[in-house]
Amino acid sequence: MNVRCLKPLSQGGEGVCGVEIHASTAIIKQNNGKSRKTKHKEDQKLHCKHSIHRSVAIFKERRRRKKKKKKKKKKKKKKKKKKKKKKKKKKKKKKKKKKKKERKKEEEEEG
C-alpha cells in the first residue's frame, strides 16, 4: 500500500512533503520523538525516510544517476585505449620480424 509522506516542509507548517512511499518502509513518529518502522496504515503521522526537503532529495537522486553514467562512460573509454595499445604492439612485432628476415637474407647473400 502506498502512502503519501505528511512531513511538513517548513517549520511554519506550510505544505507537506507528499512523496509517495510504501507503507512498510514508512516511519511513524511517536510522541517521545523516537521513530520506528511500521506496517500500519495510520495516515496521520507517516513520514518518508529522508529527513530533507523533497526537491533536495530529487536533486540528489539526479546527481547520483549522473555520476553512474559518467563512471560507465569512463570504463568504455579505458577499454578502447587498451585495444589500441594491443594493435600497436602487433605492428611493432611484425616490423621486427620483417627486419629479421631482411637481415637473414642479407647475411645469406653475403655469406
Backbone bond lengths (Angstrom), bond angles and torsions (degrees), N, CA, C in turn:
res aa  C-N    CA-C-N  psi(-1)  N-CA   C-N-CA  omega(-1)  CA-C   N-CA-C  phi
1 M - - - 1.464 - - 1.525 109.91 -
2 N 1.323 117.09 129.10 1.466 120.79 179.08 1.524 111.07 -91.57
3 V 1.315 114.55 140.24 1.462 120.72 -179.42 1.515 108.26 -129.51
4 R 1.333 116.24 150.83 1.457 118.84 176.17 1.514 109.73 -92.27
5 C 1.321 115.86 139.03 1.460 120.73 179.89 1.521 109.29 -69.59
6 L 1.319 116.40 132.75 1.467 120.46 -177.35 1.520 111.49 -107.24
7 K 1.297 116.05 23.23 1.460 119.95 -179.48 1.532 110.07 -72.17
8 P 1.329 118.31 127.87 1.464 119.49 178.09 1.528 110.54 -68.02
9 L 1.330 116.40 136.69 1.466 120.21 -176.58 1.519 111.25 -73.37
10 S 1.326 116.69 -40.44 1.465 118.56 -178.68 1.526 108.65 -118.72
11 Q 1.320 115.24 163.20 1.464 119.56 -179.02 1.520 111.85 -66.74
12 G 1.329 115.85 -25.93 1.466 120.48 178.22 1.518 112.02 -69.14
13 G 1.328 116.42 -20.72 1.458 120.38 176.80 1.518 113.42 93.42
14 E 1.329 117.78 18.87 1.462 120.30 177.46 1.518 109.28 -88.24
15 G 1.321 116.36 119.48 1.457 119.92 175.97 1.522 112.81 80.02
16 V 1.329 113.46 160.10 1.460 120.63 -178.30 1.521 107.95 -128.92
17 C 1.336 116.82 155.44 1.462 121.92 -178.02 1.531 111.30 -57.48
18 G 1.332 117.12 -55.61 1.460 120.19 173.02 1.518 116.65 78.18
19 V 1.317 117.99 10.01 1.470 119.63 178.40 1.527 108.93 -72.33
20 E 1.338 116.48 135.59 1.463 119.05 178.80 1.520 109.62 -81.52
21 I 1.321 115.34 126.55 1.468 119.51 179.94 1.515 108.73 -135.28
22 H 1.326 115.75 157.41 1.460 119.92 177.19 1.524 108.55 -76.36
23 A 1.301 116.36 140.76 1.463 120.50 -174.55 1.524 112.23 -59.10
24 S 1.338 116.61 -30.91 1.466 118.62 -177.05 1.521 112.01 -69.77
25 T 1.333 116.69 -25.36 1.468 118.51 -179.28 1.523 111.90 -98.07
26 A 1.327 116.69 -1.97 1.464 119.78 -178.84 1.518 110.23 -73.30
27 I 1.308 115.09 156.67 1.460 120.45 179.20 1.523 107.48 -114.77
28 I 1.330 116.22 131.34 1.465 118.40 179.40 1.532 107.91 -102.09
29 K 1.308 115.76 132.03 1.455 120.22 -177.83 1.527 109.11 -87.59
30 Q 1.322 115.38 128.02 1.457 119.53 178.82 1.524 110.04 -96.51
31 N 1.327 115.54 170.47 1.460 120.32 -174.50 1.517 112.78 -62.73
32 N 1.345 116.84 -35.94 1.455 118.77 -174.74 1.533 113.16 -82.59
33 G 1.342 117.84 8.54 1.463 119.94 175.05 1.505 114.57 92.32
34 K 1.350 117.45 -13.44 1.458 119.48 178.59 1.525 109.19 -79.99
35 S 1.315 116.11 160.02 1.461 118.68 177.97 1.518 108.79 -124.08
36 R 1.321 116.66 151.29 1.459 120.46 177.02 1.521 108.59 -141.99
37 K 1.332 116.17 153.49 1.461 119.22 175.71 1.518 108.59 -70.90
38 T 1.320 115.95 149.78 1.462 118.42 -177.28 1.514 111.04 -145.95
39 K 1.307 115.57 152.46 1.451 120.12 172.98 1.524 109.73 -115.43
40 H 1.317 116.68 15.72 1.459 121.20 -179.77 1.517 110.00 -75.56
41 K 1.318 114.82 161.92 1.461 119.51 178.74 1.527 110.31 -100.89
42 E 1.316 116.60 16.30 1.469 119.21 -179.27 1.519 108.59 -64.88
43 D 1.305 115.14 118.19 1.458 119.57 -174.99 1.512 111.70 -85.78
44 Q 1.334 116.93 -15.11 1.453 119.71 -168.65 1.521 114.31 -62.56
45 K 1.331 116.78 -52.68 1.466 118.61 -169.94 1.521 112.64 -113.19
46 L 1.329 117.97 18.81 1.463 119.11 -176.15 1.520 111.89 -68.40
47 H 1.320 115.11 131.43 1.458 121.33 177.85 1.517 108.72 -125.82
48 C 1.341 115.67 152.90 1.449 117.54 174.58 1.524 108.38 -84.99
49 K 1.324 116.85 167.51 1.464 120.69 -173.47 1.519 112.63 -66.14
50 H 1.363 117.25 -41.37 1.468 115.94 -175.07 1.521 110.44 -72.51
51 S 1.304 114.49 131.50 1.463 119.81 -176.09 1.523 110.34 -89.50
52 I 1.326 116.54 10.00 1.460 119.61 -177.64 1.516 110.49 -107.56
53 H 1.285 115.87 166.47 1.453 124.17 180.00 1.525 109.90 -57.42
54 R 1.307 117.52 143.24 1.460 122.54 -174.27 1.524 112.13 -57.17
55 S 1.341 116.88 -46.15 1.470 119.75 -177.57 1.530 110.67 -62.53
56 V 1.333 116.27 -36.01 1.463 120.36 178.01 1.522 109.44 -64.53
57 A 1.328 115.68 -40.73 1.465 119.96 179.66 1.519 109.95 -62.18
58 I 1.328 116.35 -43.66 1.468 120.53 179.80 1.519 109.57 -63.58
59 F 1.328 116.71 -42.92 1.461 121.22 179.92 1.527 110.73 -60.19
60 K 1.329 116.52 -43.55 1.472 120.23 179.72 1.521 110.92 -63.82
61 E 1.335 116.13 -38.90 1.462 120.85 179.12 1.529 109.85 -62.06
62 R 1.348 116.05 -43.71 1.467 120.45 178.88 1.515 110.50 -60.75
63 R 1.331 116.01 -44.21 1.463 120.66 -178.84 1.529 110.90 -61.55
64 R 1.357 115.38 -40.33 1.453 121.00 179.79 1.530 110.59 -62.62
65 R 1.343 116.01 -41.76 1.462 119.98 179.06 1.517 111.00 -64.62
66 K 1.341 116.70 -42.07 1.475 120.88 179.36 1.522 110.39 -59.38
67 K 1.336 116.46 -43.67 1.470 120.39 179.32 1.519 110.62 -60.06
68 K 1.343 116.64 -42.32 1.462 120.60 179.11 1.524 110.22 -59.59
69 K 1.348 116.28 -45.40 1.466 120.45 179.96 1.514 110.77 -60.31
70 K 1.337 116.99 -44.87 1.464 120.90 -179.77 1.523 110.91 -59.88
71 K 1.329 116.97 -43.10 1.464 120.70 179.09 1.522 110.73 -59.58
72 K 1.339 116.99 -43.75 1.460 120.68 179.58 1.521 110.29 -61.07
73 K 1.336 116.96 -45.15 1.461 120.98 179.95 1.520 111.14 -60.17
74 K 1.321 117.17 -45.06 1.462 121.29 179.85 1.519 111.55 -58.93
75 K 1.328 116.21 -43.52 1.461 120.34 -179.93 1.525 110.86 -59.65
76 K 1.333 116.62 -43.67 1.459 120.59 -179.79 1.522 110.89 -60.85
77 K 1.322 117.03 -44.70 1.466 121.33 -179.11 1.529 110.76 -60.38
78 K 1.319 117.14 -43.60 1.461 120.66 -179.60 1.520 111.16 -59.35
79 K 1.325 116.49 -43.10 1.460 120.20 -179.99 1.518 111.10 -60.34
80 K 1.320 116.81 -43.11 1.463 120.71 179.73 1.529 111.23 -60.87
81 K 1.320 116.70 -43.88 1.457 120.51 -179.92 1.529 111.28 -59.68
82 K 1.328 116.39 -42.87 1.459 120.32 179.86 1.528 110.87 -59.83
83 K 1.322 116.51 -42.39 1.460 120.50 -179.97 1.521 110.80 -60.68
84 K 1.334 116.47 -43.94 1.467 120.10 179.85 1.525 111.27 -59.82
85 K 1.320 116.76 -42.88 1.463 120.66 179.95 1.524 110.99 -60.04
86 K 1.325 116.14 -42.02 1.460 120.06 179.57 1.523 110.82 -60.54
87 K 1.321 116.48 -42.54 1.466 120.36 179.68 1.522 111.00 -60.13
88 K 1.326 115.55 -43.97 1.475 119.62 -179.95 1.525 111.11 -59.26
89 K 1.324 116.19 -43.21 1.461 120.29 179.79 1.528 110.73 -59.96
90 K 1.323 116.01 -42.80 1.465 119.83 179.39 1.522 110.78 -60.05
91 K 1.324 116.44 -44.48 1.462 121.01 179.65 1.530 110.68 -59.70
92 K 1.329 115.37 -44.42 1.468 119.46 179.93 1.527 110.68 -60.60
93 K 1.334 116.35 -43.53 1.465 120.23 179.56 1.524 110.76 -60.80
94 K 1.328 116.12 -43.74 1.467 120.01 179.38 1.526 110.72 -60.73
95 K 1.326 116.34 -44.72 1.476 120.46 179.06 1.527 111.02 -60.18
96 K 1.340 116.14 -43.21 1.465 120.46 179.62 1.524 110.98 -61.32
97 K 1.350 115.28 -43.47 1.463 119.31 179.04 1.527 110.82 -60.98
98 K 1.335 116.12 -44.39 1.466 120.33 179.50 1.519 110.42 -59.95
99 K 1.327 116.45 -45.15 1.465 120.85 -179.85 1.532 111.24 -61.46
100 K 1.354 115.70 -42.01 1.459 120.31 178.09 1.527 110.86 -60.51
101 K 1.323 116.37 -45.70 1.465 120.72 179.28 1.517 110.79 -60.42
102 E 1.336 115.24 -44.66 1.469 119.45 179.33 1.528 110.99 -61.00
103 R 1.321 117.12 -42.90 1.469 120.81 179.11 1.531 111.08 -61.51
104 K 1.358 114.59 -44.06 1.465 118.96 178.72 1.524 111.13 -59.76
105 K 1.317 116.36 -44.89 1.473 120.80 179.16 1.520 110.53 -59.81
106 E 1.340 115.44 -45.33 1.469 119.96 179.87 1.531 110.88 -61.97
107 E 1.333 115.81 -42.87 1.475 119.48 179.25 1.540 111.22 -64.39
108 E 1.335 116.85 -40.08 1.464 120.65 178.99 1.530 111.31 -65.06
109 E 1.347 114.85 -39.98 1.473 119.63 178.94 1.534 110.64 -64.77
110 E 1.324 116.07 -41.84 1.462 120.61 179.86 1.537 111.18 -71.23
111 G 1.354 113.91 -41.48 1.466 118.93 -174.87 1.495 113.61 -85.29
